[in-house]
Amino acid sequence: MAAPVKVYGPPLSTAVSRVLACLLEKDVEFQLVPVNMAKGEHKKPDYLKIQPFGQVPAFQDESITIFESRAICRYICEKHADKGNKSLYSTNPLVKASIEQWLEAEGQSYNPPSSTLVFQLAFAPRVNIKQDEAQIKLNDQKLSKVLDIYDQRLESSRFLAGDEFTLADLSHLPNTHYLVTVGNRGEAFSSRKNVDRWWNEISSRDSWKKVVEMQKSK
Amino acid sequence: MVMKVHGAVLSTAAMRVFATLYEKDLEFEFVPVDMGAGEHKQERFLALNPFGQVPAFEDGDLQLFESRAITQYIAFAYKDKGTPLLCEGKPMATVSVWMEVEAHQFDTAASKLQWELMFKSIFGMATDAAVVEENEAKLSKVLDVYEARLSQSKYMGGDCFTLADLHHLPVLTNLMGTTVKKLFDARPKVSAWAADIMARPAWAKVLAMKNQQ
């Protein structure tokens, strides 16, 4: 039996938790390798060898080392197409195209404002960095526009890419979780009927509940 | 039925898609979207891309937006035609990594610089020197990683030219026409790689589209 894959980084990291959610959905055994970011371990030569940008996560599977959470997720889904949740990243080209479209939309349109807000609202206070009110306001507005588009899309579609929960939805879990909890942005989601339905459904998945537990214990 | 690309010849995102179609020798119809007149924010276009951005793409009944999703679709659906822009099996993982790097590390700083140093003057707006300085510093760090990568690998994703390289072309080309060129020139491997990919015949065809407008 193959050795479990290795995921480097703390579960509290949004990008790391994206990968963990994917591994759990796909029923792929993994080993979490701690990276002490408070001590700058992620910027030291040993770590830079596996992730040259000095960011988490990094990932190893037998002889291959990769980074960038969305690339890691795609790899896991393609290698283990027949394991766990099979519709997470379809092999059907037309279905896959729709998943890719919404995964790109997440990365290009949802991630920038949501990750800025997550940093400002959830992480900055923890590390004694002063919050930037102008940035918060600007990104609240950007996020609002994106959520309007999502609400419209989710009126006619159960999940972003279609009728099934896919990598495109999963990719939104980490940032959104922080936004609706410590970030106090729950209303942005609950005030939009379809976004509310979608968020409740995807955040109730067993895989995500397990990731949240992992975040609490580290 | 011929594939359609809705966009503008000056749109870097649309150019990503044109480049892919030319690399694969695929016929397509270019449907201009009059962005100056706000056509991309109107109902008809929003039905193709609810984010009101170009490009949008059609292949028969399939409609797509997000340039990197479109290029990946074309590369998979037509993998036996023209230049193979992706890899099979394990090597694909590495291509995927560097596609994400372009999208999240390179593009963020590079797009801001392109906006400040090129597009703003087209629209008669003043450059913000502080933004330029900040993003040149960010881009420099990214290019240092690229220099190390290209010392081990001929192209970003591996031995052959793939989407991981192609996705850079539009913004890279624009930056080469600005003072940011110095950042690329200062790094020999990056400089050689940039020259190599910009010299591809398919890319020349994309640039020629501007002259036809």
Interface residues (C-beta under 8 A of the other chain):
Chain A: P52 F53 I64 I66 F67 E68 R70 A71 R74 Y75 E78 P93 L94 K96 A97 S98 E100 Q101 L103 E104 A105 G107 Q108 S109 I149 Q152 R153
Chain B: P50 F51 L62 L64 F65 E66 S67 R68 A69 Q72 Y73 F76 A77 K90 M92 A93 T94 S96 V97 M99 E100 V101 A103 H104 Q105 V142 V145 A148 R149
